[in-house]
Amino acid sequence: MPRDISVPLTEEELEEAKAIFQSMPTYNEEGYFLPQDLKLFCDTVGYERTPEQIAAYIEYWDKNFGGKIQLAETMETLNVLHNTPMAICHQAAALDKDGDGFISADEFVELVELMVIHDPRLKGVSFAKFVEEADTNLDGKVSIDECGIWVQNRFQQLGYAK
């Protein structure tokens, strides 16, 4: 049965999701499962995604996380999934591969790919436009926090709740 993802998960539901994650066929002691289990995981926790979205998520995880869907990252994402912009902001921090606290052009491309999986209307944003809109302190860079505000604003423009 599909789950209403606009409602936060309870602690009990998060624990249940963790148990489901750990029961996936490719789950291992290192705390991850492989992308071929993603559809089964989503279906089991009641998170309905289209085949195209599942394929895009798999491509995203392959490209950005070496094909390993991590337990800790997944639990953190499920904890904010009820708020799509917040979930995207959470992923923005994870995409800061060099750990400098800023979103580079390459990291931005990956962020937009993820945003488009959630809502295709977000296609077509250039890095230059992103910096222009998000760089509120005008230092020529976009911090994770500035990125978060920009993501929130983008999703609000599309009718998502704050």
N, C-alpha and C positions, 0 to 999 in steps of 0.2 A: 504494500500500500504506500503511495507517495506520501512523503512527509512534507509538512508545511515549513519550508526553510526560512520563512520570515519570522519564525518563533525561535528564540534561543533554546539550545539543548540544555536539559537539566544535567546535574552531576551524574545521575543514574543513567541517563541516555548517553552521556559521554563515555562512561565506563562500559556500557553495552557496545558502543561503537568501537572502543578499544579492543574488546574481546572479539568482535567480528573481524577487525583488522588482523588480529593475531591468528585468526582461524583461516585466513586466505591460503590457498594451496602453495603459493611461492613464498610465504612469510618465512623469515629465518631469524636466527638468534641475534643478528646484527640490527634488527629492528626495522626492516623494510620488507615490502613485497614488490614484485615486478609488475610492470604495466598491464600484462595480460590479465591480471586479476582485478583491474580497476572497475570494469563494468559490473562484475560480480559484487564487489564491495559496495559500489553505488546503489545497485539494486537491493542489496541486503539491508543497507541502512535507510533505504527509502528515498534516496536522493536521485530523482529521475533526471536523466540527461539523454539528449538525442544521440544517435550513433555518431553524428558529426562532432558533437561536443566531446564524446568519449575519445574519438580519434584525435581530436585537437589536444585534449589533456594528455594523452599518451605521448604525442609528439612533443609537447611542452616539457613533460617530465624527462623524456629521453634526452632532449637537447640541453636542459638546464640542470638536471640532477642525476645524470648518468643512468637514467632508466630505473632509479630506485625511488619508490614511493615510501618515504620515511614515516614511521609511526608518530614521532614527536611533532613533526611538521603538520601531519594530517590532523592530529588532535587539536593543535593550535588553530588550524584553519576551520575545523568543525565548530570550534568554540566561538568563532566570529562569523560563521557562514550565514547567519540570519541577517547580517548587514553586509550586502555585497560590496559596497565601497570599502568597508572596514576590512573585509577579507582580501580585497585587492591590495589595500595598503599593507596588510600583513605580508603579502607576497612580495611587495616592492622592497621591503627590508630584506627578505630572503634573496632577492635578485641582486642586491648590492654585493656582487661577487668579490670586489677588491676591499670591501669593508671600510671604505673611506667616508661613508655617511652621505654620499651624493649619488644621484642617478646619472650615469654616463649615457652617451648616445646608444651604445650597444645594449645597456641595461634597459633603456627606455623602449627599444624595439621589442625586447622580451616582455616588458610590462604591457605594452599595447597588444601584443599577441594574446596575452592572458585576458585582458579586458574584452577583446573582441570575441573570445570564446563565450564570455558571459553575455555580451550584448553586441551584435554585429554593427550596430549604429555608431560604434566608437572607432570605426576604421577611418583612416585618412588623416590622422593627426601627425604633423611633422615634429621632429625634435626641436627645431627652432621655435615653432609655435608653442610647444610645451614649455620651453625655457622662458619665453616671453610672458606666458600666462602664469607660470608657477613660481618664478623667481621673485618672490615678494620683497626680499631684502636687497635685490639688485646687485648681487655679487657675481653674476654671470654663471652661477651654478644652481642646481636644484637639490636641496637637501631631502632626506627621507621625509621629514616633517612637511616641507613645502609640497612634496609630491603627494603626500597623504591628503592635504587640503585640496590640491588640484583634482585628485581622483574623486574626492567627495563632491566637489563642485560639478565635475563632469557628469557623474551619475545623478546628481540632483537635477541637472538640466534635462535629463532623460526621464525624470519622474520617479526616481528611486527615493525612498525615505532617507533621512539623515542618519 
